Amino acid sequence: MDAVAAILGAAGDLVRLDLTVGSVLLAAALIAVPAGHLDRRVERARRAVTMRSNGYTKYAQYVSGPQWRDRRRRYLREHPPSGCRLCARAWEPQWPLHHKDYFRAGGGKELDRDLIPVCERCHDFIHSLDHKRGPQRRLGFSLRLTTWVAIGLWLPVRLVRRGTNAAEPAGGRR
């Protein structure tokens, strides 16, 4: 904080800033929002290129096709979920895997870190939040940022459910 204050002080006394945690977080949010908006356009363009190169014209074709079924099966075999990543409800096999972003979506080559297990209700919640704050809005967020916001919003519910679940270890699963 002292180094930042020194740099700002050297730039002149045009603006006096109180460098509290809140102002730093606000500044970070103002910087991140335009980047997320730009990221969204790049993300969707990249998905279109990946899907076309793998013979898909629509995302729905991909998620109902054999490449996604194989990728989903491989993910669930390597990372067996104990529950929904948002609300911590017990996992059911028909639930979707959510793409945090679409950069590599469309060819069955998504990275494990780009996928999270969620229940259908939470998956709908993420995408409804995404549509409310998405690319058509002036302050749109990337899908990855929207996913992390949704995870944060569901934290109290997740903590209560994990605390009352006797089958889970005391420390909870991280």
Residue pairs with C-beta under 8 A, 6 or more apart in sequence:
1 19
4 19
5 19
8 15
8 17
17 23
32 145
33 139
33 141
36 140
36 141
36 142
36 145
37 135
37 139
37 140
37 141
37 142
39 142
39 144
40 134
40 135
40 140
40 141
40 142
40 143
41 135
43 101
43 102
43 103
43 142
43 143
44 102
44 135
46 102
46 103
47 59
47 102
47 103
47 105
47 106
50 103
50 104
50 105
50 106
50 107
51 57
51 58
51 59
51 62
51 105
51 106
51 107
53 106
53 107
54 62
54 67
54 106
54 107
54 108
56 62
56 65
56 106
59 102
59 105
59 106
62 68
62 105
62 106
67 107
67 108
68 108
70 108
71 108
71 109
71 110
72 97
75 97
75 112
75 115
76 97
76 117
78 112
79 112
79 117
81 91
81 117
82 90
82 91
82 168
82 173
83 89
83 90
83 91
83 117
83 161
84 91
84 95
84 117
84 118
84 119
84 122
85 98
85 116
85 117
85 118
85 122
85 151
86 118
86 119
86 122
86 125
86 126
86 150
86 151
86 154
86 157
86 158
87 119
87 121
87 122
87 154
87 157
87 158
87 161
88 157
88 158
88 161
88 162
88 165
89 119
89 161
91 117
92 119
95 117
95 118
95 119
95 120
95 123
96 118
96 120
96 123
97 115
97 116
97 117
97 118
98 115
98 116
98 117
98 118
98 123
98 126
98 147
99 105
99 110
99 114
99 115
99 143
100 113
100 114
100 115
100 116
100 143
100 144
100 147
101 114
101 142
101 143
101 144
102 143
103 114
104 110
104 111
104 114
105 114
116 147
118 126
122 150
122 154
125 150
126 146
126 147
126 150
129 146
129 149
129 150
130 141
130 143
130 146
133 139
133 140
133 141
133 146
134 140
134 141
134 146
141 149
162 168
162 172
162 173
163 172
